[in-house]
Amino acid sequence: MTNKEIGEMFSRHNLVRGYVFPYEGYRSEYWFEESPSNIANFIMQHRDAREIILTDTMDCKILNTIGEFIDHCPDQALLRQILPHLIPMQKGKTQPQEFPVATDAQVEAYFSGRGAMEQRM
């Protein structure tokens, strides 16, 4: 993602932080806008992971998965909104769609650069 896209994404204040834990190696972290379809697409794009944990910006749990299957989602209303997007992908009837996702490294670089720019002003 470009810095402009990251800035616009963070200005909307409805973000999800995705922690992806592979079977081997270290976790990867991502940021994206919260919507039922984005959550379903993110899960399926990382379906080979051992576990996915999604949180809000305050690190409060939205849900976790085991592979591509939702294990625990405290907000049952949100779960009911995600499932119509997720189940067709799990059954192979639809494919995960691309959507804007920033890596944690991209976000950190954006805010590091922004902070340096604000200090110069």
C-alpha positions in Angstrom: 0.0 0.0 0.0 1.1 3.6 -0.6 1.6 6.0 2.3 -1.5 7.9 1.0 -3.6 4.8 1.1 -2.4 3.9 4.6 -3.1 7.5 5.8 -6.6 7.3 4.4 -7.3 3.9 5.9 -6.2 5.1 9.4 -8.3 8.3 9.1 -11.5 6.2 8.9 -10.9 4.7 12.4 -12.5 1.3 11.7 -9.5 -0.9 11.5 -8.7 -4.5 12.2 -5.3 -5.8 13.2 -4.7 -9.3 11.9 -2.1 -11.6 13.5 -1.3 -14.6 11.3 0.5 -17.5 13.0 1.9 -20.0 10.5 2.7 -23.6 11.4 6.4 -22.8 11.2 8.1 -19.5 11.7 7.0 -16.2 13.2 3.7 -14.4 13.1 2.9 -11.8 10.6 0.8 -8.7 11.3 -1.5 -6.8 9.0 -4.0 -3.9 9.1 -7.2 -3.5 7.1 -10.6 -1.8 7.3 -13.3 -3.7 9.2 -16.1 -5.1 7.2 -17.6 -8.6 7.2 -16.4 -9.2 3.6 -12.9 -8.0 4.4 -12.7 -10.3 7.5 -13.9 -13.3 5.5 -11.5 -12.5 2.6 -8.6 -12.1 5.1 -9.3 -15.4 6.7 -9.4 -17.2 3.4 -6.3 -15.5 2.0 -4.5 -16.9 5.1 -6.3 -20.2 5.3 -3.1 -22.2 5.6 -2.2 -20.5 8.9 -2.3 -22.4 12.1 -4.2 -19.6 13.7 -5.4 -16.1 12.9 -6.3 -13.6 15.6 -8.2 -10.4 14.7 -8.4 -7.5 17.1 -9.5 -3.9 17.0 -7.0 -1.0 17.4 -7.2 -1.4 21.2 -6.2 -5.0 20.8 -9.6 -6.3 21.9 -10.3 -9.6 20.3 -12.7 -9.7 17.4 -12.3 -13.4 16.6 -9.8 -16.1 16.2 -9.6 -19.0 13.8 -8.1 -22.4 13.5 -7.0 -22.5 9.9 -9.9 -21.1 7.9 -12.6 -21.9 10.5 -13.7 -19.4 13.1 -13.1 -20.8 16.5 -14.4 -18.0 18.8 -16.2 -14.7 17.9 -17.6 -12.9 21.0 -19.8 -10.7 18.8 -22.4 -13.1 17.5 -24.1 -10.3 15.4 -20.8 -9.8 13.6 -20.3 -13.5 13.2 -23.8 -13.7 11.5 -22.6 -11.0 9.1 -19.3 -12.7 8.3 -20.6 -16.2 7.6 -22.5 -15.4 4.4 -19.2 -14.2 2.9 -17.0 -16.9 4.4 -18.9 -20.1 3.8 -19.1 -19.8 0.0 -15.3 -19.4 -0.1 -14.8 -22.4 2.3 -17.0 -24.5 0.0 -15.1 -23.4 -3.1 -18.1 -21.6 -4.6 -16.3 -18.2 -4.6 -12.7 -17.1 -4.4 -11.2 -14.7 -1.9 -11.1 -11.1 -3.3 -8.2 -8.7 -3.0 -8.7 -5.7 -0.8 -6.4 -3.1 0.7 -4.2 -4.6 3.4 -1.1 -3.0 5.0 1.7 -5.0 6.7 2.7 -3.9 10.1 6.1 -2.9 8.7 4.4 -0.6 6.2 2.3 1.0 8.9 5.3 1.5 11.2 7.3 3.1 8.3 4.3 5.4 7.5 4.0 6.6 11.1 7.8 6.9 11.5 8.0 9.0 8.4 5.0 11.1 9.4 6.5 11.7 12.8 9.7 12.9 11.3 7.8 15.1 8.9 5.8 16.7 11.7 8.9 17.4 13.7 10.4 19.3 10.8 7.4 21.6 10.5 
